[in-house]
Each structure stands twice: as C-alpha cells, then as structure tokens.
C-alpha cells in the first residue's frame, strides 16, 4: 500500500498552500491540516454523496417504481458530489487546506517529527 503513496515513495510531491508567513521559494516549512478538518473534508467528499444517494433512492421508492428510484439515487449522488465540490471551492474551503505554520531554519532536517 505504501508504494502507491507519494508520502512514502521518496519522491517530491507538490501541494498548494496559502502562504500566510511569507515563505520564500526554497524555504523549509512545517505544514499542518488539523485532524478534525481532515475528517470533516473526508465526510463531505465521501459520506455526503452516499447519504444523499440513499435518501433520494428511498424517496423515489416511496412514490415511484424501482427503476425510477434507482435513477433518483444517481441524481442524489450527483447532487452530493456537486455540494462537495462547491464546499471545497467556497469561502470556507481554506479550513480544509494545508497551512504553513512555521518557517524552519535552513540547516534544519525537514524529516524531524
């Protein structure tokens, strides 16, 4: 499992981070994403579409035939994906992004902690 992950591959990887500390190109920085925000983002991306899909299916099942209920489920899933996208791009989306919390001294080893 680790072989497919950029964190464990030993290769450089790139992410977009808001630079509130005026870090310069080449600076070593410490970044963070709080565990709570990480879990919230995961719930929005993965759980919200599934909940809306399930709710839309049962709502469709109450009033329509099985085939239409399945169609409603796909529509609900699409709405959930759209909500997740809009939440990730909206005004509050910065809380779901990594942030620079410290600029490290040049001689510091970035692999500490």
N, CA, C and O atoms as CSV, one atom per row, in Angstrom:
chain,resi,resn,atom,element,x,y,z
A,1,UNK,N,N,0.822,-1.199,0.000
A,1,UNK,CA,C,0.000,0.000,0.000
A,1,UNK,C,C,0.860,1.255,0.000
A,1,UNK,O,O,0.512,2.241,-0.650
A,2,UNK,N,N,1.970,1.234,0.713
A,2,UNK,CA,C,2.817,2.408,0.793
A,2,UNK,C,C,3.453,2.767,-0.551
A,2,UNK,O,O,3.779,3.932,-0.778
A,3,UNK,N,N,3.636,1.790,-1.447
A,3,UNK,CA,C,4.309,2.047,-2.703
A,3,UNK,C,C,3.564,3.074,-3.562
A,3,UNK,O,O,4.195,3.833,-4.298
A,4,UNK,N,N,2.247,3.105,-3.477
A,4,UNK,CA,C,1.452,3.998,-4.302
A,4,UNK,C,C,1.282,5.386,-3.711
A,4,UNK,O,O,0.728,6.265,-4.371
A,5,UNK,N,N,1.730,5.602,-2.517
A,5,UNK,CA,C,1.521,6.870,-1.828
A,5,UNK,C,C,2.734,7.775,-2.007
A,5,UNK,O,O,3.870,7.345,-1.812
A,6,UNK,N,N,2.489,9.033,-2.380
A,6,UNK,CA,C,3.587,9.979,-2.594
A,6,UNK,C,C,4.373,10.226,-1.315
A,6,UNK,O,O,5.574,10.491,-1.371
A,7,UNK,N,N,3.717,10.144,-0.167
A,7,UNK,CA,C,4.400,10.393,1.092
A,7,UNK,C,C,5.487,9.365,1.377
A,7,UNK,O,O,6.506,9.698,1.983
A,8,UNK,N,N,5.285,8.113,0.945
A,8,UNK,CA,C,6.215,7.041,1.253
A,8,UNK,C,C,7.091,6.645,0.066
A,8,UNK,O,O,7.931,5.754,0.192
A,9,UNK,N,N,6.907,7.289,-1.073
A,9,UNK,CA,C,7.642,6.896,-2.268
A,9,UNK,C,C,9.063,7.441,-2.297
A,9,UNK,O,O,9.898,6.936,-3.048
A,10,UNK,N,N,9.355,8.459,-1.495
A,10,UNK,CA,C,10.666,9.085,-1.519
A,10,UNK,C,C,10.780,10.145,-2.601
A,10,UNK,O,O,11.812,10.808,-2.706
A,11,UNK,N,N,9.751,10.316,-3.398
A,11,UNK,CA,C,9.743,11.319,-4.455
A,11,UNK,C,C,9.185,12.630,-3.911
A,11,UNK,O,O,8.434,12.649,-2.936
A,12,UNK,N,N,9.571,13.727,-4.564
A,12,UNK,CA,C,8.996,15.019,-4.202
A,12,UNK,C,C,7.529,15.049,-4.603
A,12,UNK,O,O,7.131,14.411,-5.578
A,13,UNK,N,N,6.735,15.783,-3.858
A,13,UNK,CA,C,5.347,15.965,-4.216
A,13,UNK,C,C,4.975,17.406,-3.972
A,13,UNK,O,O,5.610,18.091,-3.170
A,14,UNK,N,N,3.959,17.864,-4.653
A,14,UNK,CA,C,3.616,19.272,-4.636
A,14,UNK,C,C,2.165,19.452,-4.230
A,14,UNK,O,O,1.275,18.765,-4.733
A,15,UNK,N,N,1.934,20.394,-3.306
A,15,UNK,CA,C,0.579,20.754,-2.906
A,15,UNK,C,C,0.484,22.272,-2.897
A,15,UNK,O,O,1.497,22.959,-2.771
A,16,UNK,N,N,-0.699,22.782,-3.028
A,16,UNK,CA,C,-0.923,24.221,-2.987
A,16,UNK,C,C,-1.298,24.615,-1.569
A,16,UNK,O,O,-2.207,24.044,-0.966
A,17,UNK,N,N,-0.576,25.607,-1.047
A,17,UNK,CA,C,-0.780,26.047,0.332
A,17,UNK,C,C,-0.867,27.568,0.351
A,17,UNK,O,O,-0.121,28.244,-0.358
A,18,UNK,N,N,-1.759,28.096,1.147
A,18,UNK,CA,C,-1.823,29.536,1.338
A,18,UNK,C,C,-0.602,29.962,2.153
A,18,UNK,O,O,-0.317,29.385,3.202
A,19,UNK,N,N,0.107,30.962,1.672
A,19,UNK,CA,C,1.367,31.397,2.274
A,19,UNK,C,C,1.132,32.600,3.180
A,19,UNK,O,O,1.347,33.738,2.763
A,20,UNK,N,N,0.699,32.364,4.402
A,20,UNK,CA,C,0.440,33.446,5.360
A,20,UNK,C,C,1.706,33.952,6.047
A,20,UNK,O,O,1.697,35.038,6.628
A,21,UNK,N,N,2.788,33.186,5.990
A,21,UNK,CA,C,4.025,33.559,6.694
A,21,UNK,C,C,5.087,34.128,5.756
A,21,UNK,O,O,6.234,34.306,6.167
A,22,UNK,N,N,4.733,34.412,4.526
A,22,UNK,CA,C,5.657,34.966,3.529
A,22,UNK,C,C,6.882,34.092,3.326
A,22,UNK,O,O,8.000,34.602,3.245
A,23,UNK,N,N,6.688,32.799,3.245
A,23,UNK,CA,C,7.796,31.882,2.955
A,23,UNK,C,C,8.262,32.123,1.526
A,23,UNK,O,O,7.463,32.424,0.639
A,24,UNK,N,N,9.561,31.987,1.320
A,24,UNK,CA,C,10.150,32.197,0.003
A,24,UNK,C,C,10.417,30.856,-0.660
A,24,UNK,O,O,10.459,29.822,0.006
A,25,UNK,N,N,10.596,30.878,-1.964
A,25,UNK,CA,C,10.918,29.679,-2.719
A,25,UNK,C,C,12.211,29.076,-2.170
A,25,UNK,O,O,13.218,29.775,-2.055
A,26,UNK,N,N,12.192,27.810,-1.838
A,26,UNK,CA,C,13.358,27.129,-1.291
A,26,UNK,C,C,13.371,27.036,0.227
A,26,UNK,O,O,14.187,26.301,0.784
A,27,UNK,N,N,12.485,27.764,0.916
A,27,UNK,CA,C,12.408,27.683,2.373
A,27,UNK,C,C,11.863,26.324,2.796
A,27,UNK,O,O,11.001,25.747,2.132
A,28,UNK,N,N,12.380,25.830,3.904
A,28,UNK,CA,C,11.802,24.637,4.520
A,28,UNK,C,C,10.690,25.107,5.438
A,28,UNK,O,O,10.887,26.013,6.248
A,29,UNK,N,N,9.532,24.500,5.316
A,29,UNK,CA,C,8.393,24.923,6.124
A,29,UNK,C,C,7.744,23.712,6.774
A,29,UNK,O,O,7.861,22.587,6.287
A,30,UNK,N,N,7.058,23.962,7.882
A,30,UNK,CA,C,6.239,22.938,8.524
A,30,UNK,C,C,4.790,23.259,8.167
A,30,UNK,O,O,4.338,24.396,8.308
A,31,UNK,N,N,4.075,22.242,7.704
A,31,UNK,CA,C,2.679,22.438,7.322
A,31,UNK,C,C,1.792,21.583,8.202
A,31,UNK,O,O,2.248,20.615,8.810
A,32,UNK,N,N,0.516,21.948,8.265
A,32,UNK,CA,C,-0.429,21.147,9.039
A,32,UNK,C,C,-1.821,21.239,8.443
A,32,UNK,O,O,-2.176,22.206,7.769
A,33,UNK,N,N,-2.566,20.237,8.706
A,33,UNK,CA,C,-4.003,20.207,8.481
A,33,UNK,C,C,-4.554,19.507,9.706
A,33,UNK,O,O,-4.219,18.352,9.966
A,34,UNK,N,N,-5.394,20.194,10.459
A,34,UNK,CA,C,-5.872,19.607,11.701
A,34,UNK,C,C,-6.647,18.322,11.422
A,34,UNK,O,O,-7.290,18.184,10.381
A,35,UNK,N,N,-6.577,17.396,12.353
A,35,UNK,CA,C,-7.270,16.124,12.211
A,35,UNK,C,C,-8.763,16.292,12.043
A,35,UNK,O,O,-9.393,15.573,11.268
A,36,UNK,N,N,-9.327,17.233,12.761
A,36,UNK,CA,C,-10.770,17.484,12.677
A,36,UNK,C,C,-11.158,17.951,11.283
A,36,UNK,O,O,-12.141,17.475,10.716
A,37,UNK,N,N,-10.378,18.894,10.724
A,37,UNK,CA,C,-10.669,19.384,9.379
A,37,UNK,C,C,-10.465,18.293,8.333
A,37,UNK,O,O,-11.198,18.231,7.347
A,38,UNK,N,N,-9.472,17.434,8.547
A,38,UNK,CA,C,-9.210,16.319,7.642
A,38,UNK,C,C,-10.398,15.354,7.622
A,38,UNK,O,O,-10.826,14.903,6.559
A,39,UNK,N,N,-10.923,15.045,8.807
A,39,UNK,CA,C,-12.078,14.150,8.898
A,39,UNK,C,C,-13.338,14.796,8.326
A,39,UNK,O,O,-14.141,14.124,7.678
A,40,UNK,N,N,-13.513,16.090,8.562
A,40,UNK,CA,C,-14.665,16.802,8.021
A,40,UNK,C,C,-14.627,16.803,6.490
A,40,UNK,O,O,-15.645,16.571,5.838
A,41,UNK,N,N,-13.454,17.063,5.930
A,41,UNK,CA,C,-13.317,17.053,4.472
A,41,UNK,C,C,-13.624,15.663,3.915
A,41,UNK,O,O,-14.285,15.535,2.886
A,42,UNK,N,N,-13.146,14.635,4.592
A,42,UNK,CA,C,-13.435,13.267,4.155
A,42,UNK,C,C,-14.917,12.960,4.200
A,42,UNK,O,O,-15.450,12.306,3.304
A,43,UNK,N,N,-15.581,13.429,5.237
A,43,UNK,CA,C,-17.023,13.196,5.360
A,43,UNK,C,C,-17.774,13.909,4.242
A,43,UNK,O,O,-18.708,13.355,3.663
A,44,UNK,N,N,-17.366,15.133,3.941
A,44,UNK,CA,C,-18.041,15.889,2.885
A,44,UNK,C,C,-17.850,15.206,1.535
A,44,UNK,O,O,-18.789,15.104,0.745
A,45,UNK,N,N,-16.646,14.746,1.277
A,45,UNK,CA,C,-16.343,14.162,-0.034
A,45,UNK,C,C,-16.935,12.767,-0.199
A,45,UNK,O,O,-17.445,12.437,-1.269
A,46,UNK,N,N,-16.875,11.946,0.848
A,46,UNK,CA,C,-17.273,10.550,0.705
A,46,UNK,C,C,-18.658,10.236,1.268
A,46,UNK,O,O,-19.421,9.502,0.641
A,47,UNK,N,N,-18.990,10.768,2.421
A,47,UNK,CA,C,-20.224,10.379,3.097
A,47,UNK,C,C,-21.440,11.171,2.601
A,47,UNK,O,O,-22.511,10.596,2.405
A,48,UNK,N,N,-21.285,12.473,2.400
A,48,UNK,CA,C,-22.412,13.296,1.955
A,48,UNK,C,C,-23.041,12.777,0.659
A,48,UNK,O,O,-24.262,12.635,0.610
A,49,UNK,N,N,-22.266,12.488,-0.394
A,49,UNK,CA,C,-22.895,11.952,-1.611
A,49,UNK,C,C,-23.612,10.624,-1.384
A,49,UNK,O,O,-24.672,10.387,-1.964
A,50,UNK,N,N,-23.043,9.759,-0.548
A,50,UNK,CA,C,-23.697,8.475,-0.283
A,50,UNK,C,C,-24.988,8.653,0.506
A,50,UNK,O,O,-25.972,7.959,0.250
A,51,UNK,N,N,-24.991,9.576,1.460
A,51,UNK,CA,C,-26.223,9.836,2.215
A,51,UNK,C,C,-27.313,10.395,1.306
A,51,UNK,O,O,-28.466,9.970,1.378
A,52,UNK,N,N,-26.944,11.353,0.450
A,52,UNK,CA,C,-27.943,11.915,-0.462
A,52,UNK,C,C,-28.423,10.878,-1.472
A,52,UNK,O,O,-29.593,10.881,-1.855
A,53,UNK,N,N,-27.535,9.998,-1.904
A,53,UNK,CA,C,-27.924,8.931,-2.819
A,53,UNK,C,C,-28.949,7.998,-2.164
A,53,UNK,O,O,-29.962,7.645,-2.768
A,54,UNK,N,N,-28.666,7.611,-0.929
A,54,UNK,CA,C,-29.563,6.708,-0.206
A,54,UNK,C,C,-30.911,7.373,0.058
A,54,UNK,O,O,-31.961,6.757,-0.128
A,55,UNK,N,N,-30.878,8.633,0.493
A,55,UNK,CA,C,-32.120,9.352,0.766
A,55,UNK,C,C,-32.948,9.506,-0.511
A,55,UNK,O,O,-34.165,9.326,-0.492
A,56,UNK,N,N,-32.284,9.840,-1.613
A,56,UNK,CA,C,-33.006,10.009,-2.880
A,56,UNK,C,C,-33.607,8.683,-3.342
A,56,UNK,O,O,-34.710,8.663,-3.888
A,57,UNK,N,N,-32.896,7.582,-3.131
A,57,UNK,CA,C,-33.434,6.273,-3.509
A,57,UNK,C,C,-34.720,5.971,-2.727
A,57,UNK,O,O,-35.738,5.605,-3.315
A,58,UNK,N,N,-34.664,6.125,-1.412
A,58,UNK,CA,C,-35.849,5.805,-0.607
A,58,UNK,C,C,-36.998,6.760,-0.879
A,58,UNK,O,O,-38.163,6.365,-0.834
A,59,UNK,N,N,-36.675,8.013,-1.160
A,59,UNK,CA,C,-37.722,8.965,-1.522
A,59,UNK,C,C,-38.364,8.554,-2.846
A,59,UNK,O,O,-39.587,8.578,-2.979
A,60,UNK,N,N,-37.546,8.179,-3.815
A,60,UNK,CA,C,-38.071,7.709,-5.094
A,60,UNK,C,C,-38.859,6.417,-4.948
A,60,UNK,O,O,-39.864,6.221,-5.632
A,61,UNK,N,N,-38.416,5.544,-4.071
A,61,UNK,CA,C,-39.085,4.254,-3.831
A,61,UNK,C,C,-40.473,4.454,-3.216
A,61,UNK,O,O,-41.387,3.671,-3.474
A,62,UNK,N,N,-40.626,5.495,-2.411
A,62,UNK,CA,C,-41.930,5.775,-1.797
A,62,UNK,C,C,-42.981,6.114,-2.848
A,62,UNK,O,O,-44.137,5.705,-2.734
A,63,UNK,N,N,-42.576,6.861,-3.870
A,63,UNK,CA,C,-43.558,7.403,-4.804
A,63,UNK,C,C,-43.515,6.790,-6.203
A,63,UNK,O,O,-44.464,6.945,-6.972
A,64,UNK,N,N,-42.433,6.100,-6.538
A,64,UNK,CA,C,-42.264,5.624,-7.909
A,64,UNK,C,C,-41.832,4.166,-7.940
A,64,UNK,O,O,-41.643,3.537,-6.899
A,65,UNK,N,N,-41.678,3.642,-9.144
A,65,UNK,CA,C,-41.242,2.259,-9.326
A,65,UNK,C,C,-39.744,2.129,-9.035
A,65,UNK,O,O,-39.030,3.121,-8.894
A,66,UNK,N,N,-39.296,0.881,-8.951
A,66,UNK,CA,C,-37.899,0.585,-8.604
A,66,UNK,C,C,-36.906,1.257,-9.555
A,66,UNK,O,O,-35.920,1.844,-9.110
A,67,UNK,N,N,-37.160,1.172,-10.844
A,67,UNK,CA,C,-36.248,1.758,-11.828
A,67,UNK,C,C,-36.088,3.255,-11.644
A,67,UNK,O,O,-34.979,3.782,-11.736
A,68,UNK,N,N,-37.181,3.935,-11.387
A,68,UNK,CA,C,-37.118,5.383,-11.166
A,68,UNK,C,C,-36.423,5.709,-9.841
A,68,UNK,O,O,-35.753,6.734,-9.723
A,69,UNK,N,N,-36.584,4.844,-8.860
A,69,UNK,CA,C,-35.900,5.062,-7.580
A,69,UNK,C,C,-34.387,4.980,-7.767
A,69,UNK,O,O,-33.639,5.741,-7.153
A,70,UNK,N,N,-33.939,4.055,-8.617
A,70,UNK,CA,C,-32.501,3.954,-8.910
A,70,UNK,C,C,-32.028,5.207,-9.623
A,70,UNK,O,O,-30.944,5.713,-9.333
A,71,UNK,N,N,-32.821,5.711,-10.547
A,71,UNK,CA,C,-32.484,6.964,-11.225
A,71,UNK,C,C,-32.397,8.110,-10.212
A,71,UNK,O,O,-31.473,8.922,-10.271
A,72,UNK,N,N,-33.352,8.175,-9.291
A,72,UNK,CA,C,-33.310,9.185,-8.239
A,72,UNK,C,C,-32.029,9.055,-7.411
A,72,UNK,O,O,-31.436,10.060,-7.022
A,73,UNK,N,N,-31.605,7.819,-7.143
A,73,UNK,CA,C,-30.383,7.599,-6.368
A,73,UNK,C,C,-29.182,8.205,-7.083
A,73,UNK,O,O,-28.348,8.850,-6.447
A,74,UNK,N,N,-29.083,8.010,-8.386
A,74,UNK,CA,C,-27.969,8.586,-9.142
A,74,UNK,C,C,-28.031,10.112,-9.152
A,74,UNK,O,O,-27.001,10.782,-9.074
A,75,UNK,N,N,-29.229,10.649,-9.248
A,75,UNK,CA,C,-29.389,12.100,-9.184
A,75,UNK,C,C,-28.960,12.611,-7.804
A,75,UNK,O,O,-28.264,13.623,-7.708
A,76,UNK,N,N,-29.365,11.926,-6.752
A,76,UNK,CA,C,-28.954,12.304,-5.399
A,76,UNK,C,C,-27.448,12.250,-5.228
A,76,UNK,O,O,-26.859,13.123,-4.590
A,77,UNK,N,N,-26.819,11.224,-5.798
A,77,UNK,CA,C,-25.366,11.109,-5.740
A,77,UNK,C,C,-24.714,12.287,-6.469
A,77,UNK,O,O,-23.743,12.864,-5.980
A,78,UNK,N,N,-25.247,12.635,-7.630
A,78,UNK,CA,C,-24.721,13.776,-8.384
A,78,UNK,C,C,-24.860,15.080,-7.616
A,78,UNK,O,O,-23.959,15.919,-7.635
A,79,UNK,N,N,-25.978,15.246,-6.946
A,79,UNK,CA,C,-26.175,16.450,-6.126
A,79,UNK,C,C,-25.167,16.468,-4.979
A,79,UNK,O,O,-24.612,17.518,-4.658
A,80,UNK,N,N,-24.927,15.309,-4.361
A,80,UNK,CA,C,-23.938,15.228,-3.280
A,80,UNK,C,C,-22.544,15.571,-3.748
A,80,UNK,O,O,-21.815,16.280,-3.054
A,81,UNK,N,N,-22.157,15.079,-4.921
A,81,UNK,CA,C,-20.848,15.400,-5.492
A,81,UNK,C,C,-20.755,16.897,-5.782
A,81,UNK,O,O,-19.722,17.521,-5.536
A,82,UNK,N,N,-21.837,17.467,-6.306
A,82,UNK,CA,C,-21.861,18.908,-6.588
A,82,UNK,C,C,-21.712,19.712,-5.305
A,82,UNK,O,O,-20.948,20.676,-5.270
A,83,UNK,N,N,-22.430,19.334,-4.249
A,83,UNK,CA,C,-22.283,20.016,-2.955
A,83,UNK,C,C,-20.852,19.909,-2.439
A,83,UNK,O,O,-20.290,20.896,-1.964
A,84,UNK,N,N,-20.266,18.737,-2.526
A,84,UNK,CA,C,-18.892,18.539,-2.058
A,84,UNK,C,C,-17.934,19.442,-2.831
A,84,UNK,O,O,-17.037,20.048,-2.245
A,85,UNK,N,N,-18.124,19.530,-4.141
A,85,UNK,CA,C,-17.279,20.391,-4.958
A,85,UNK,C,C,-17.444,21.854,-4.554
A,85,UNK,O,O,-16.457,22.571,-4.395
A,86,UNK,N,N,-18.691,22.295,-4.389
A,86,UNK,CA,C,-18.938,23.696,-4.027
A,86,UNK,C,C,-18.401,24.026,-2.641
A,86,UNK,O,O,-17.882,25.120,-2.421
A,87,UNK,N,N,-18.523,23.091,-1.707
A,87,UNK,CA,C,-17.979,23.316,-0.365
A,87,UNK,C,C,-16.459,23.415,-0.430
A,87,UNK,O,O,-15.862,24.228,0.275
A,88,UNK,N,N,-15.831,22.602,-1.264
A,88,UNK,CA,C,-14.383,22.619,-1.410
A,88,UNK,C,C,-13.853,23.840,-2.126
A,88,UNK,O,O,-12.665,24.145,-2.030
A,89,UNK,N,N,-14.709,24.542,-2.840
A,89,UNK,CA,C,-14.282,25.735,-3.580
A,89,UNK,C,C,-14.858,27.022,-3.010
A,89,UNK,O,O,-14.545,28.104,-3.505
A,90,UNK,N,N,-15.686,26.931,-1.990
A,90,UNK,CA,C,-16.366,28.106,-1.453
A,90,UNK,C,C,-15.521,28.909,-0.476
A,90,UNK,O,O,-14.322,28.676,-0.323
A,91,UNK,N,N,-16.176,29.861,0.182
A,91,UNK,CA,C,-15.496,30.769,1.107
A,91,UNK,C,C,-14.852,30.046,2.281
A,91,UNK,O,O,-13.773,30.446,2.717
A,92,UNK,N,N,-15.468,29.008,2.803
A,92,UNK,CA,C,-14.938,28.300,3.959
A,92,UNK,C,C,-13.955,27.192,3.616
A,92,UNK,O,O,-13.526,26.449,4.499
A,93,UNK,N,N,-13.598,27.074,2.357
A,93,UNK,CA,C,-12.762,25.958,1.916
A,93,UNK,C,C,-11.336,26.028,2.460
A,93,UNK,O,O,-10.664,24.999,2.528
A,94,UNK,N,N,-10.858,27.202,2.847
A,94,UNK,CA,C,-9.482,27.327,3.354
A,94,UNK,C,C,-9.236,26.473,4.583
A,94,UNK,O,O,-8.102,26.057,4.824
A,95,UNK,N,N,-10.263,26.205,5.361
A,95,UNK,CA,C,-10.052,25.386,6.556
A,95,UNK,C,C,-9.759,23.931,6.213
A,95,UNK,O,O,-9.276,23.183,7.063
A,96,UNK,N,N,-10.047,23.514,4.964
A,96,UNK,CA,C,-9.760,22.158,4.531
A,96,UNK,C,C,-8.424,22.046,3.803
A,96,UNK,O,O,-8.122,21.001,3.226
A,97,UNK,N,N,-7.628,23.101,3.823
A,97,UNK,CA,C,-6.350,23.106,3.119
A,97,UNK,C,C,-5.196,23.111,4.117
A,97,UNK,O,O,-5.327,23.581,5.247
A,98,UNK,N,N,-4.070,22.580,3.671
A,98,UNK,CA,C,-2.860,22.656,4.480
A,98,UNK,C,C,-2.472,24.110,4.679
A,98,UNK,O,O,-2.770,24.968,3.848
A,99,UNK,N,N,-1.803,24.376,5.794
A,99,UNK,CA,C,-1.316,25.738,6.033
A,99,UNK,C,C,0.109,25.681,6.571
A,99,UNK,O,O,0.504,24.741,7.260
A,100,UNK,N,N,0.856,26.710,6.234
A,100,UNK,CA,C,2.224,26.822,6.735
A,100,UNK,C,C,2.142,27.337,8.162
A,100,UNK,O,O,1.547,28.383,8.418
A,101,UNK,N,N,2.740,26.600,9.093
A,101,UNK,CA,C,2.690,27.024,10.492
A,101,UNK,C,C,4.051,27.490,10.999
A,101,UNK,O,O,4.141,28.095,12.068
A,102,UNK,N,N,5.118,27.209,10.232
A,102,UNK,CA,C,6.443,27.601,10.698
A,102,UNK,C,C,7.418,27.562,9.523
A,102,UNK,O,O,7.363,26.661,8.686
A,103,UNK,N,N,8.312,28.551,9.472
A,103,UNK,CA,C,9.429,28.521,8.536
A,103,UNK,C,C,10.627,28.011,9.316
A,103,UNK,O,O,11.027,28.607,10.316
A,104,UNK,N,N,11.199,26.906,8.856
A,104,UNK,CA,C,12.278,26.239,9.567
A,104,UNK,C,C,13.627,26.853,9.202
A,104,UNK,O,O,13.791,27.368,8.096
A,105,UNK,N,N,14.595,26.805,10.118
A,105,UNK,CA,C,15.946,27.272,9.785
A,105,UNK,C,C,16.518,26.443,8.641
A,105,UNK,O,O,16.162,25.276,8.480
A,106,UNK,N,N,17.401,27.041,7.847
A,106,UNK,CA,C,17.953,26.381,6.657
A,106,UNK,C,C,18.655,25.075,6.992
A,106,UNK,O,O,18.580,24.125,6.213
A,107,UNK,N,N,19.341,25.002,8.140
A,107,UNK,CA,C,20.092,23.788,8.484
A,107,UNK,C,C,19.222,22.715,9.127
A,107,UNK,O,O,19.718,21.639,9.463
A,108,UNK,N,N,17.922,22.992,9.303
A,108,UNK,CA,C,17.017,22.032,9.930
A,108,UNK,C,C,16.758,20.856,9.004
A,108,UNK,O,O,16.701,21.010,7.784
A,109,UNK,N,N,16.604,19.688,9.594
A,109,UNK,CA,C,16.232,18.492,8.835
A,109,UNK,C,C,14.715,18.452,8.750
A,109,UNK,O,O,14.050,18.382,9.784
A,110,UNK,N,N,14.148,18.496,7.544
A,110,UNK,CA,C,12.698,18.542,7.361
A,110,UNK,C,C,12.010,17.259,7.809
A,110,UNK,O,O,10.788,17.244,7.958
A,111,UNK,N,N,12.759,16.189,8.027
A,111,UNK,CA,C,12.130,14.925,8.408
A,111,UNK,C,C,11.938,14.785,9.912
A,111,UNK,O,O,11.457,13.751,10.374
A,112,UNK,N,N,12.299,15.789,10.673
A,112,UNK,CA,C,12.054,15.733,12.120
A,112,UNK,C,C,10.549,15.754,12.349
A,112,UNK,O,O,9.809,16.396,11.603
A,113,UNK,N,N,10.106,15.059,13.370
A,113,UNK,CA,C,8.687,14.988,13.758
A,113,UNK,C,C,7.924,14.343,12.674
A,113,UNK,O,O,6.709,14.179,12.787
